[in-house]
Amino acid sequence: MGPKRLKKLISQDSDLNRFQSNVEEAVNPLINAEIVNGVLLKDICMDAETVTLVQHKLGRKVRGWVVVRLRADARIWDVQDSNSNPTTTLALVASHAVTVDVWVF
């Protein structure tokens, strides 16, 4: 699912064609970046020091994740190395009870 690629206009104007090529060259690496092709998981309620398994909806193993909203002071870490189902879930642990939003990619 990820971002859409840029569409070029068909033109006889060589300046416009050159401009479109330059924009495409600059933007496409950003579109193809792994972190862009992710899913926002909202309102994950976590208990202190307990593994929370979250359905990540990527259809593959998680390459990385980032907490994008933290509703209390807590440290969050993953235990993916011991997760028995990494292609469908992200295994997280929190130092304190907290609700978070996580971007997974």
VENDA-V864337 format. One record per pair of residues at least 12 apart in sequence whose C-alpha atoms are under 10 Angstrom apart, sorted by the first residue. I is the first residue (numbers start at 1). J is the second residue. D is the distance in Angstrom with one decimal. If there is no record, write none. Layout:
BEGIN
<<I,J,D> <I,J,D>>
END
This chain:
BEGIN
<<1,37,7.4> <1,38,8.7> <1,39,9.7> <1,58,9.4> <2,31,7.9> <2,32,8.5> <2,33,9.9> <2,34,9.6> <2,36,7.2> <2,37,4.9> <2,38,7.3> <2,39,9.3> <3,28,9.9> <3,30,9.7> <3,31,6.2> <3,32,8.3> <3,36,7.7> <3,37,7.2> <3,38,9.9> <4,28,9.6> <4,31,7.7> <4,32,9.8> <5,24,8.5> <5,27,8.8> <5,28,7.0> <5,31,7.1> <5,32,9.1> <6,20,9.0> <6,23,8.8> <6,24,6.6> <6,27,8.2> <6,28,7.8> <6,31,9.3> <7,20,8.9> <7,24,8.8> <8,20,6.5> <8,21,8.2> <8,23,9.9> <8,24,8.5> <33,105,9.8> <34,63,8.0> <34,64,8.9> <34,104,9.9> <34,105,6.4> <35,63,8.5> <35,64,7.7> <35,65,8.4> <35,66,9.4> <35,103,8.6> <35,104,7.8> <35,105,5.4> <36,103,9.5> <36,104,9.4> <36,105,7.3> <37,58,9.1> <37,103,9.9> <37,104,8.6> <37,105,6.0> <38,56,9.3> <38,57,9.1> <38,58,7.2> <38,62,9.1> <38,63,9.5> <38,64,9.3> <38,65,8.9> <38,103,6.6> <38,104,5.3> <38,105,4.0> <39,56,7.3> <39,57,7.2> <39,58,7.1> <39,65,9.5> <39,102,8.3> <39,103,5.7> <39,104,5.4> <39,105,6.5> <40,56,8.6> <40,57,9.5> <40,65,9.7> <40,66,9.6> <40,67,9.7> <40,68,8.7> <40,101,7.0> <40,102,5.8> <40,103,4.5> <40,104,6.5> <40,105,9.0> <41,54,8.4> <41,55,8.5> <41,56,7.1> <41,57,8.9> <41,67,9.5> <41,68,9.5> <41,100,8.5> <41,101,5.6> <41,102,5.1> <41,103,6.2> <41,104,7.4> <42,68,9.4> <42,69,8.7> <42,99,8.7> <42,100,6.8> <42,101,4.4> <42,102,6.5> <42,103,8.6> <43,69,9.0> <43,70,9.6> <43,71,9.5> <43,98,9.5> <43,99,5.8> <43,100,5.5> <43,101,5.5> <43,102,8.6> <44,70,9.9> <44,92,9.9> <44,98,8.2> <44,99,5.3> <44,100,5.2> <44,101,6.2> <44,102,8.0> <45,71,10.0> <45,94,9.8> <45,97,7.6> <45,98,6.1> <45,99,4.4> <45,100,6.7> <45,101,9.2> <46,76,9.5> <46,92,8.3> <46,93,7.4> <46,94,6.5> <46,95,9.3> <46,96,8.0> <46,97,5.5> <46,98,5.3> <46,99,5.9> <46,100,7.9> <47,93,8.0> <47,94,6.8> <47,95,8.3> <47,96,6.6> <47,97,4.3> <47,98,6.7> <47,99,8.8> <48,74,8.9> <48,75,9.8> <48,76,9.9> <48,93,7.4> <48,94,5.4> <48,95,5.3> <48,96,4.2> <48,97,4.5> <48,98,7.7> <49,76,9.6> <49,92,9.5> <49,93,5.9> <49,94,5.6> <49,95,5.5> <49,96,6.8> <49,97,8.2> <50,91,9.8> <50,92,8.2> <50,93,5.7> <50,94,7.0> <50,95,8.6> <50,96,9.3> <50,97,9.2> <51,77,9.7> <51,78,8.5> <51,79,7.9> <51,83,9.7> <51,90,9.7> <51,91,6.2> <51,92,5.6> <51,93,4.9> <51,94,8.0> <52,78,9.2> <52,79,9.6> <52,89,9.4> <52,90,8.0> <52,91,5.6> <52,92,5.2> <52,93,6.1> <52,94,8.5> <53,78,9.8> <53,79,9.8> <53,80,9.8> <53,83,8.7> <53,85,9.5> <53,86,9.7> <53,88,9.4> <53,89,5.9> <53,90,5.6> <53,91,4.6> <53,92,6.5> <53,93,9.0> <54,88,8.2> <54,89,5.2> <54,90,5.1> <54,91,6.5> <54,92,7.8> <54,102,10.0> <55,85,9.9> <55,86,9.5> <55,87,9.2> <55,88,5.7> <55,89,4.5> <55,90,6.5> <55,91,9.1> <56,86,9.2> <56,87,8.4> <56,88,6.0> <56,89,5.4> <56,90,6.2> <56,91,9.7> <56,102,9.5> <56,103,9.2> <56,104,7.0> <56,105,8.9> <57,87,8.8> <57,88,6.5> <57,89,7.9> <57,90,9.7> <57,104,9.0> <57,105,9.8> <58,87,7.7> <58,88,7.2> <58,89,9.0> <58,104,8.0> <58,105,7.4> <59,86,9.8> <59,87,6.3> <59,88,6.4> <59,89,9.6> <60,86,7.8> <60,87,4.6> <60,88,6.8> <60,89,9.4> <60,105,9.5> <61,80,9.6> <61,85,8.9> <61,86,5.5> <61,87,4.2> <61,88,7.1> <61,89,8.2> <61,90,8.7> <61,105,8.8> <62,80,8.9> <62,86,7.2> <62,87,7.1> <62,88,8.6> <62,89,8.3> <62,90,7.3> <62,104,6.7> <62,105,5.8> <63,104,7.7> <63,105,5.6> <64,78,10.0> <64,90,9.8> <64,103,8.5> <64,104,6.0> <64,105,5.4> <65,77,9.9> <65,78,9.2> <65,90,9.1> <65,102,6.6> <65,103,5.5> <65,104,4.3> <65,105,6.1> <66,101,8.6> <66,102,5.6> <66,103,5.2> <66,104,6.6> <66,105,8.8> <67,100,6.8> <67,101,6.0> <67,102,4.4> <67,103,6.4> <67,104,8.8> <68,100,7.6> <68,101,5.6> <68,102,5.5> <68,103,6.5> <69,99,8.4> <69,100,5.4> <69,101,4.9> <69,102,7.1> <69,103,9.4> <70,98,7.4> <70,99,6.5> <70,100,4.8> <70,101,6.8> <70,102,8.9> <71,97,9.7> <71,98,6.3> <71,99,5.6> <71,100,6.2> <71,101,8.8> <72,96,8.3> <72,97,8.0> <72,98,5.7> <72,99,7.3> <72,100,8.5> <73,94,9.9> <73,95,8.9> <73,96,7.6> <73,97,9.0> <73,98,7.7> <74,93,9.9> <74,94,6.3> <74,95,5.5> <74,96,5.3> <74,97,7.5> <74,98,6.8> <74,99,9.5> <74,100,9.8> <75,93,8.3> <75,94,5.6> <75,95,5.2> <75,96,7.3> <75,97,9.9> <75,98,9.4> <76,92,6.9> <76,93,5.7> <76,94,4.5> <76,95,6.6> <76,96,8.7> <76,98,9.3> <76,100,9.3> <77,91,8.6> <77,92,5.7> <77,93,5.4> <77,94,6.6> <77,95,8.6> <78,90,7.5> <78,91,5.6> <78,92,4.3> <78,93,6.0> <78,94,8.8> <79,91,5.5> <79,92,6.1> <79,93,7.3> <80,92,7.8> <90,104,8.7>>
END
